[in-house]
């Protein structure tokens, strides 16, 4: 792990899941870590873990949908830990169900947290980074930022919006010759507790679409991206295949996902009548990084810059096209020779 002694990192959604695993990974690398989420108890648990690792850590309870609360948390982090060098936007919520089952208020709430939470976090980060003309903003994305799937229209829409927002901001930073970097890490399905507390309209308990990876694999990728901030990273072969499939064969992907990922998001157990969810308020006692799918979660995943993946694909396509063209030329040349 790259040494990050003296760096100040703030992670949103740090009380559980990928955010909590990411906070641990930064702490192990020597960073001072600010922890932001709604639920104070989960944040304190994470902070105690980081102190055991020898890291300096502080908690900043806030709802990322509340811009002023995020700005205040960022200022408090600066006062207690120092100016923020790395900001990781990770907080999210989702609702699982067909669009006709989702109310406008529920859809708005997912958008406010999962999309506008990233906008607010990015604004807060820039307020501290622009005067120093230095810093890295990490947008924790998803394969679903490129390819929507059934039952998660609000979440997929938010992830698409984050990608467009980040692309626009990147061009502004380039135009102003800023040294602030913005990087996105697009993740595959991850084994987190969100599938135990996400609001669902289904009769069966929700699950991630296989294959599933561990939060630690995601956390390691995020730390790497923060220290090596290329434009985009794709984590896991399934992410690359999903994104490339969306680019090359969108209609095929429509039919494939319609056929495989509706029931593919159902567990073989019913939703309990008194099941709590975290759409409006935190759920207690579910603040671990890992969820209920340890048996199938993969601990390691290949991490590639998107540019490398696309260049490799383009090179392969050109090679195949060149070979095909040479073969056709030979065939037609032979045919002309026979005449």
N, C-alpha and C positions, 0 to 999 in steps of 0.2 A: 504494500500500500504506500502511496506517495506520502511523504512527510508534509504535514500542514501546520506545523507549530506556529502559533501566533495568528493564524487565520480565524476570522469570525464568520461563522456560517449560521444562517437562520433557515429552519426547515418548517414549512407549514404542514399541517396534518401529522404532527410529530408524535401524537399520543398512541398510535397503533399502526399496524400494517407496514407498508413500504416506508412511510415517513419515520416510524420508530426505528426500523432497521437501518435507514439512512443516517439518522442521528447517531446511532451506535457506530456506524462505519466511519463517519467523520470524527467522532471522539477517539476511536482507535488510531486514527491518522494524526492525532495531536491538535485538532481544531478546538476552538471555543464555540459552543453550540447554543444557539437560541432556539427554543422549542415553542411553537405556536400551534394552538388548536383550541377548540371550544371547551374541552373537558379538563378541569384543573387536576383531578385525581390521576387521570391517565398521564398527564404531563409530568406530574410529580414523580410518578413511578419511573417514567423514562429518565428524568433528571437524576434520580438515585442510581439508576443503572450506569449512567455516564460518569457520575462521581466515582463509582467503584472502578471504572476504567481509567481513572486519573484525569478526566477532562473537567474543564470549567464549563458549567451549563446553567442556564437560567430559563424560567418558564414565563410565557407571555400569553395568558388565556385571551382568546379573541375569536370571533366568528369572521372568517375571511369574506363573507358576503357584506360585512359592514366596513366600508372603506376607511372611515375615521378611526375605527378600532384597530385596523391593520396599521395605519400610519402611526398611531400612538404606540403600538407594540414595537414597531421598527425604531422609533425614537428611544423607547425604553431600553431596547437591546443595545443601541449605540451607547447610551449612558452607562450601562452596567457591564457590557463586554467589550465595547469599542466599535468603531465604524464597521459596517457589514461589508465583507469582501465577497461572499457567495450567498446568494438567495436561491433557495430551492422551493419552487411552487409545486405542491404535491396534494394539498387538501382537495377532497372530492366527496360527493355523495351521488347516489343514483337511485333510480326507481325501475323496477323490472315489471314489464307488462306491455301489452299492446297499446298503441296510442289512444284508441277509443276508451281504454280503461283509466287513463291518466287525466286528472283534472288540470286545468290551466294553472292553478296555484301550485300544484305539485311540480309541474314542468318548469314553472318560473323558479321555484326553489332550487332545483337541480342546476339550472342555468346560473343562478346567482352565486352558488357555491363553486361549482366546477369550472365555469368560465370566468365570471366576473371576479371570483376569488383570485384567479391568476392575474387578471388585469390590475386589481388593487395591490397585490403583492409586487408586481412588476413596477408599478408607480412608486410604491414605498421604497423599493430597492434603488430605483433611479435617483430618488431624492438624495440618497446618501452617496451614490457612486458618481454622479455627474460632477460634483465639485472636485473630486479627486481624479476624475477621468480614468477610473479603474474599477474593475469588478466583473463578476460573472453571474448571470441569471440562468438558472437551469429550469426548464419547463419539463416536468414529468408527463410525458405523453403516452400514447397507446397506438397499437395497430389500428384501433378504432378511430383514430384521427384521420385515417385515409379510407377506411372501409366500414360503413355502418352495418350493424347486425340487427336482426329482429329483437324486439322486447326491450331495447335500450336506446330508443330514439332521443331522449333528452340527453343522456350521457354522450352518445356518439355526436350529437349536434354540438355539444359543448366542446368536445375534443377537437372537432373540425374547426370550430371558431378559434380555439387557442392557437392552432397552427396558422390560420390566416392572420391573426393578431401578431403573432411572433414574427412572421415573415415581413409584415409591414414595419414593425419596430426595427427589425434588423436593417432594412433599407434606410431608415432614418439615421441609425447609428453609423452606417457606412457613409452616408452623405455628409454627416458632420465630422467624419474622420475620428469618431470616438474610439477609445481603446476598451470600452465596455463590451463584453461579449455576451451573446445570448445563444444558448444551445438547447436542443430538445433531445430527450431520450425516450424513444417510443418502445413501450414495454409489451410483452405478451400477457397472457392470463397469469395472474400471480395468486398464490395461496395466502390470502389475507382474510381477516375477520369480516370484511365488508359483506360477504355472502351470508353472514349470520345476522347482520343488522340492516342491510339495505331494505327499503320498503319494496314489497312485492305484491303483485296482483295475481300471481299464480297460485295454484292449489298445492304445488310441490315446493319444497325448500329450494332456493337457488344455488347454483354452483357455477364456477368458471368454465368456459369452453376449453376443452383439452387441446393441446398439452398445457400443463400448469407448471410454473416455475416458483422457486422459493423467493421470499422477500429479500433474502441476503444477496441473491444473484442480481436483483434489481438495484439494491443499495450499492453494491460494488460498481455497477455500471454508472450510477449517478455520480459517485465520487470521482471515477475516472473522467467522466465528461466535464465535471467542474474543474479539474486540473488540466484537461486537454480539450478546451471548448471548441470543437468543430461544429459545423452547422447543425447536423442531426446525427444521432446514433440510432441504430435498430438493434434491439436485444432479442436474440433467439431466432432460430430458423423459421418458426411459425410466423413471427412478425414480418420477416422479409418476404415470405411466401404470400402472406395476406396483402401486404402493400403492393408487391409486384403484380399479384393477381388482379388487384383492383385497378392498376394502371393498364394492364395488357388485356384483361378479359372481364370487363365489368359486368356484362350480361350473364356470363357463365357464373360469376361470383354471386350475382343476385339469386340465381336458381339454386346454386350449391348451398348457400347460407340459409335460404328459405327451407330447404329440405333437411338440413342437418343441425341447425343451431337454435331451433325453438325448443324441442325436447332436450337438446344437448345442454340447455341451461337449467334442467330440472334434476334434483336429487330423487332418490327412491324413498323419500319420506315426506309426509305432508307438513304443510305450514301449521304451526300450533295456533289455536284461536287467540291466545294472549301474547303473541309474538311482538316484541318491541322493535322499533326501527329508529334510525338516527336522522331522518330527513329534517325534522324540526329541532330536535334536542338530542344531546349525546345519550348513548346507551352505556350503562355501567357494566363493569366486569368483562369487557371484551376488548381489552387494550393490549393484546399481545401482537407481535409482528405477524405470526403465523396463524393461519386459519385451520379448517377442519380437513385439509387435503394433503397432509404430510406424506401419506403413503404413495402418492403419485407425483408429488412436487419434485421437480428437477433442480438440483443444487447448483448446476453450472449451465451457462448459456453463452454462445458466441456473441461478442459485441463488435459490430462493425460500423464505421462511419457510412452514412447513406451514400455518400459520393463514391466510396470504394465499391459498394454493392452495385450501384447503377452503372459505374464505369465497367465493371466486370461483365455485367449483363449486356451492356452495349457492345463491348468487345466481342463477346461470344456471339451476339446476334450478327455483327458484321462479318465475323469469321464464317458462320454458317451460310450467310448470304453470299459471301465471296466464293465459298466452296461450291454452293449450289449454282452460282452463276458460271463458274469455270466448267462444272459438269455439263450444264446446259449448252454452253458454247461449244464444248467438245462434241456433244451429241449432234447439235445442229451443223457444226462444221463437217462432221462425218457424213451427215445426211446430204449436205450440199456436194461433198466430194463424190458421193455415189451418183448424183445426177450429172 
